Amino acid sequence: MIPSMIFLGLTAVFIYNVFFFNALHLASITSISLLSVTNPIMTLIGSAFIARRIPTKYQLIAVMLSFAGATMIITQGKTGF
């Protein structure tokens, strides 16, 4: 069990970095940074649906703050429609 977890961890980090650095050639650093910031949000949502893990209230607060921060950056602080 442990060797397979180590293997999956190392390959996941390798694959993430390959895609991350290739994306730097194709998109702006702001877009890449925002996608990187949303990784914990997507992990929490994925674990809720796939592993059926119920997020704690602190995790939900953190997701809301992360989403609000990413939204502020994307909209450059402009509110309204």
N, C-alpha and C positions, 0 to 999 in steps of 0.2 A: 504494500500500500504506500509506504513512504517513498520508495524509489519512483513510483509512477507520479506521485504528487510533486516530487522534485523535478521530474522531467516535464510535466505539464507547466509548472511554474516558470522554468527556464525558457521553454519554447514560447509561452505566452508573452514574456517580457521581450524576447527576441522579435517575435512577430509584431508586437505593438510598436517597438522602436523602428522596425523596417517601414511600417506604414506611416508612422509619425514623420520620419525624416524624408520619405518620398512625398508626403503631403506638403512639406515645407517648400518644395519646388513648384507645387501646383496652386497653392492658395496663400492668402496673406497670413502673417503671423498672428493677427488678431483673431481670425477665424479658427486657426489651429488651436490657439490658447483657449478660446471659448469651448471648443469641442473637448479639449482636455479637462477643462473645469467641470464639464457635465458628466464625466466618467463616474464619479461616486453616485450621482443621481441615478444614472442608468443601472449601476450595479445594485442599488437598493431596490429599484423597480423590478429588475430581473429576478432578484432573490425573492421578492414578494410573490411573483407569478410562478416562477419555475420551481423554487424550493418550498413554496408555501410558508415563508417566514413572515410573520407579522412585524412590521417596523415598530420600534419604540417611539414614544412621543418625542424624545430628543433627536432621533433620526429624522422624524418628520419635520421638526423645526429646522434642522440643519438643511434638509432638502429645500424647504421653502426659502430659507435665507440664500442658499446657493442659486436657486432659480431666480430670486429677486435680484441678486448681484449680476448674474449673467444677463438678465433682461435690461438692467440699468446700463450695462456696457454696450449691448446691442443697440438700444434706442438712444444712446448717448445722453441719458438722463432726461429725455423729453417724455412728458406724459401727455395723455390725451390721444385723440384719434385724428 
